[in-house]
Amino acid sequence: MAIHARIPDHLSILLVDGECALCHGMTRFTVQRDKQAKFRFASLQSEAGQHLLIRAGLDPHAFDSMVLLEQGRVYLRSSAALRVLRGLDGGWPLLFGLIIIPAPIRDFVYRRIAKWRYRLFGRADACLLPSIAGQSRFVDDIESLHKLEPQS
């Protein structure tokens, strides 16, 4: 799926549920293993997240899937998770091999976890993404989103 946000090709933006403790843990995991700082992070509920969802033609009120914006394409659910793993340091890219499992099967498992994530892992009292990702890697408003655009 193509998007219209002008994001540099060397960066990827991962949109996650800002109220989900599991999503916060996944963001922390990604930051610690992304030594080249390829990933930027936004809450699905943030101004920037809402803008990117709308620009990508996605429902801005659906917070049940992580969304990866990478090189002009949109990846959802298990495809997003596997592409994030592919971009990390260490042996994590090997797990990208799971992409050969048909998406409906992968996404069935993803949806079950997404459905139960609040009960299993709890809700975050506040969006902790800025403190987890660091302000320089967190995109929360339109101004910070425009700072990522290539300068002409």
C-alpha atoms as one frame of an Amber mdcrd trajectory, in Angstrom:
protein
   0.000   0.000   0.000   1.510   3.367  -0.970   1.529   6.406   1.280   1.992
  10.058   0.466   4.087  11.232   3.403   7.543  12.272   2.283   9.708  10.254
   4.634  13.387   9.706   3.809  14.031   6.202   2.449  16.608   5.470   5.140
  14.017   5.955   7.915  11.017   3.910   8.932   8.182   5.063  11.178   6.564
   2.544  13.488   3.117   3.498  14.787   2.000   1.664  17.912  -0.818   1.902
  20.448   0.359   4.532  22.927  -1.810   3.053  25.694  -0.565  -0.524  25.350
   2.066  -1.799  27.793   3.030  -4.587  25.358   3.565  -1.977  22.621   5.771
   0.058  24.963   7.839  -3.048  25.660   8.143  -3.776  21.953   9.244  -0.192
  21.324  11.889  -0.454  24.071  13.073  -3.764  22.548  13.356  -2.141  19.110
  15.212   0.964  20.339  17.785  -1.161  22.179  18.511  -3.220  19.052  18.350
  -0.456  16.431  21.885   0.901  16.781  21.703   2.691  13.418  18.543   4.537
  14.531  16.621   3.613  11.371  13.283   3.574  13.173  11.207   6.510  14.362
   8.188   5.964  16.591   4.736   7.493  16.880   1.671   6.696  18.906  -1.359
   5.782  16.806  -3.302   8.260  18.940  -0.874  11.187  18.446  -1.394  14.057
  16.024   1.372  12.711  13.777   0.054   9.152  14.036  -3.457  10.243  13.108
  -2.117  12.270  10.170  -0.069   9.334   8.878  -2.964   6.893   9.236  -5.268
   9.166   7.256  -2.616   9.779   4.583  -2.167   6.014   4.277  -5.921   5.498
   3.875  -6.264   3.683   7.213  -8.903   4.101   9.910  -7.562   6.678  12.401
  -9.702   5.130  15.157  -8.381   1.572  14.837  -5.589   0.991  17.341  -5.416
  -2.796  17.123  -2.439  -3.049  14.765   1.074  -1.793  14.648   1.727   0.064
  11.408   5.130   0.332   9.747   5.732   3.019   7.131   8.814   2.074   5.165
  10.049   3.283   1.782   6.645   4.568   0.714   4.794   1.415   1.742   2.516
   0.515   4.641   2.845  -2.766   6.529   0.331  -3.958   9.109   0.172  -6.548
  11.871   2.593  -9.479  11.514   4.128  -8.083   8.330   5.038  -4.907  10.222
   6.468  -6.879  13.156   8.596  -9.100  10.919   9.916  -6.132   8.937  10.904
  -4.424  12.181  12.823  -7.548  13.228  14.522  -7.577   9.832  15.845  -4.059
  10.488  17.382  -4.789  13.898  20.956  -5.606  14.826  22.052  -9.074  15.888
  20.329 -12.292  14.895  16.808 -10.853  14.874  16.657 -10.471  11.065  16.703
 -14.276  10.809  13.128 -14.294  12.107  12.079 -12.478   8.940  12.112 -15.952
   7.394   8.707 -16.440   9.045   7.336 -14.197   6.294   6.937 -17.384   4.210
   4.020 -18.353   6.451   0.898 -17.040   4.705  -0.219 -13.664   6.068  -3.714
 -14.885   7.055  -2.140 -17.457   9.390   0.413 -14.996  10.812  -2.250 -12.331
  11.246  -4.621 -14.768  12.966  -2.022 -15.195  15.720  -1.297 -11.447  15.725
  -4.996 -10.596  16.113  -5.399 -13.024  19.033  -2.508 -11.349  20.864  -3.829
  -7.882  19.976  -7.277  -8.787  21.284  -5.911  -9.911  24.663  -2.982  -7.503
  25.038  -4.615  -5.208  27.611  -5.738  -8.144  29.767  -2.383  -9.907  29.562
   0.005  -6.949  29.745  -2.154  -4.081  30.989  -2.677  -0.522  29.871  -0.113
   2.206  30.235  -1.254   5.128  32.386   0.348   7.489  29.900   2.099   7.233
  26.573   5.701   6.467  27.494   6.981   6.371  23.923   8.864   9.702  24.147
  10.840   8.526  27.174  11.418   5.060  25.701  12.398   6.162  22.205  13.989
   9.462  23.153  12.638  12.754  21.914  14.792  12.691  18.773  13.205   9.419
  17.609   9.631  10.103  18.702   7.277  11.764  16.235   4.274  13.156  18.081
   3.028  16.162  16.139   2.915  17.518  12.613   5.947  19.740  13.212   8.139
  16.791  14.216   6.812  14.866  11.218   7.790  17.688   8.853  11.309  17.668
  10.304  11.721  14.159   8.880  10.858  15.231   5.345  13.758  15.599   2.933
  14.897  19.190   2.605  14.549  20.558  -0.940
